[in-house]
Amino acid sequence: MFSKKKRIKKKKDFEELFKKGIRQKGFFLSLRARKNDLEFSRFGTIVSKKVSKKAVERNKIRRRIFEITRKDLLSRIKKGWDVLFVVSAGIKEKKGKELQEILLKELERANLLAK
Protein backbone atom coordinates (compact mmCIF):
# COMPACT_ATOMS: atom_id res chain seq x y z
CA MET A 1 0.00 0.00 0.00
CA PHE A 2 1.12 3.56 -0.62
CA SER A 3 2.26 5.77 2.21
CA LYS A 4 -0.33 8.34 3.29
CA LYS A 5 1.43 11.20 1.56
CA LYS A 6 1.17 9.40 -1.80
CA ARG A 7 -2.58 8.82 -1.53
CA ILE A 8 -5.36 11.21 -2.46
CA LYS A 9 -7.68 11.32 0.54
CA LYS A 10 -9.28 14.75 0.78
CA LYS A 11 -12.65 15.47 -0.80
CA LYS A 12 -11.29 18.77 -2.09
CA ASP A 13 -8.55 16.96 -4.05
CA PHE A 14 -11.08 14.59 -5.62
CA GLU A 15 -13.30 17.52 -6.61
CA GLU A 16 -10.34 19.35 -8.19
CA LEU A 17 -9.50 16.26 -10.24
CA PHE A 18 -13.06 16.01 -11.54
CA LYS A 19 -13.35 19.72 -12.30
CA LYS A 20 -9.92 20.61 -13.67
CA GLY A 21 -8.19 17.31 -14.40
CA ILE A 22 -7.63 15.68 -17.76
CA ARG A 23 -9.79 12.65 -18.48
CA GLN A 24 -8.82 9.47 -20.25
CA LYS A 25 -11.63 6.96 -20.66
CA GLY A 26 -10.96 3.32 -21.31
CA PHE A 27 -13.22 0.28 -21.42
CA PHE A 28 -12.59 -1.00 -17.88
CA LEU A 29 -11.08 2.09 -16.33
CA SER A 30 -11.21 5.88 -16.53
CA LEU A 31 -8.24 7.93 -15.51
CA ARG A 32 -8.24 11.50 -14.26
CA ALA A 33 -5.01 13.37 -13.77
CA ARG A 34 -3.95 16.82 -12.75
CA LYS A 35 -0.59 18.48 -12.15
CA ASN A 36 0.14 19.07 -8.47
CA ASP A 37 2.72 21.32 -6.84
CA LEU A 38 4.50 18.46 -5.10
CA GLU A 39 7.71 16.62 -5.91
CA PHE A 40 5.95 13.27 -6.02
CA SER A 41 2.79 11.84 -7.56
CA ARG A 42 -0.30 10.93 -5.55
CA PHE A 43 -2.88 8.27 -6.39
CA GLY A 44 -6.50 7.52 -5.67
CA THR A 45 -9.01 4.90 -6.75
CA ILE A 46 -12.80 4.97 -6.96
CA VAL A 47 -14.64 1.65 -7.16
CA SER A 48 -18.40 2.18 -7.12
CA LYS A 49 -21.13 -0.19 -6.02
CA LYS A 50 -21.95 -0.72 -9.69
CA VAL A 51 -18.76 -2.78 -9.90
CA SER A 52 -19.68 -4.92 -6.89
CA LYS A 53 -22.19 -4.66 -4.09
CA LYS A 54 -19.70 -6.25 -1.69
CA ALA A 55 -17.22 -3.92 0.02
CA VAL A 56 -14.76 -6.79 0.30
CA GLU A 57 -14.59 -7.14 -3.50
CA ARG A 58 -14.37 -3.37 -4.06
CA ASN A 59 -11.50 -3.11 -1.57
CA LYS A 60 -9.73 -6.06 -3.18
CA ILE A 61 -9.86 -4.33 -6.58
CA ARG A 62 -8.58 -1.10 -4.98
CA ARG A 63 -5.69 -2.93 -3.30
CA ARG A 64 -4.75 -4.70 -6.54
CA ILE A 65 -4.62 -1.41 -8.43
CA PHE A 66 -2.54 0.29 -5.74
CA GLU A 67 -0.15 -2.67 -5.50
CA ILE A 68 0.43 -2.86 -9.26
CA THR A 69 0.94 0.90 -9.40
CA ARG A 70 3.34 0.85 -6.44
CA LYS A 71 5.41 -2.15 -7.53
CA ASP A 72 5.48 -1.95 -11.30
CA LEU A 73 4.41 1.48 -12.51
CA LEU A 74 5.49 4.06 -9.91
CA SER A 75 9.03 4.40 -11.26
CA ARG A 76 7.65 4.97 -14.80
CA ILE A 77 5.06 7.64 -13.92
CA LYS A 78 5.98 11.32 -14.18
CA LYS A 79 6.56 13.13 -10.89
CA GLY A 80 4.20 15.83 -9.64
CA TRP A 81 0.81 14.47 -10.77
CA ASP A 82 -2.40 13.52 -9.00
CA VAL A 83 -3.78 10.40 -10.67
CA LEU A 84 -7.25 9.01 -10.01
CA PHE A 85 -8.37 5.61 -11.31
CA VAL A 86 -12.16 5.30 -11.68
CA VAL A 87 -13.01 1.63 -12.09
CA SER A 88 -15.82 0.40 -14.36
CA ALA A 89 -17.75 -2.85 -14.17
CA GLY A 90 -16.04 -5.84 -15.73
CA ILE A 91 -12.66 -5.30 -14.13
CA LYS A 92 -13.43 -7.84 -11.36
CA GLU A 93 -12.32 -10.67 -13.61
CA LYS A 94 -9.01 -8.99 -14.53
CA LYS A 95 -6.00 -10.02 -12.47
CA GLY A 96 -2.23 -9.72 -12.50
CA LYS A 97 -0.63 -8.99 -15.86
CA GLU A 98 -3.94 -8.25 -17.55
CA LEU A 99 -4.81 -5.56 -14.99
CA GLN A 100 -1.27 -4.18 -15.21
CA GLU A 101 -1.58 -3.87 -19.00
CA ILE A 102 -4.89 -1.99 -18.65
CA LEU A 103 -3.34 0.47 -16.18
CA LEU A 104 -0.23 0.93 -18.31
CA LYS A 105 -2.28 1.52 -21.45
CA GLU A 106 -4.39 4.24 -19.81
CA LEU A 107 -1.35 5.96 -18.29
CA GLU A 108 0.35 5.88 -21.67
CA ARG A 109 -2.69 7.32 -23.45
CA ALA A 110 -2.83 10.14 -20.88
CA ASN A 111 0.88 10.84 -21.51
CA LEU A 112 1.81 10.30 -17.86
CA LEU A 113 4.73 7.94 -18.38
CA ALA A 114 8.25 9.32 -18.10
CA LYS A 115 10.51 8.74 -21.05
C-alpha positions, 0 to 999 in steps of 0.5 A: 500500500502507498504511504499516506502522503502518496494517496489522495484522501481529501474530498477537495482533491477529488473535486479538483480532479473532476473539475480541472483534471484531464480525463482518459476513458478506457473500457474498464477504467477511466483515468483522471489526472492533474498536475500538483505542486508536489515533488511526487505523484499521488494516487486515488481509486474509486470503485463504485457499487456498480462494480460490486455490491460487496465492500470486500470485493471493491477493496480487493480491486482497490488494493490490486490497483494500488499494488500494481501501481506501487510495484510496477508502474510508480518508477515509470510515472511522471513526478508531480501528478495527482492520478485518479483511477475510476473503475468500471464494471467488468474489471473484477475478472481482470487479475495480474498482468492483464490488470497491469496492462490496462493500467499501463495503457491508460497511463500511456494514453494520458501521456503520464509515463516518463521517457 
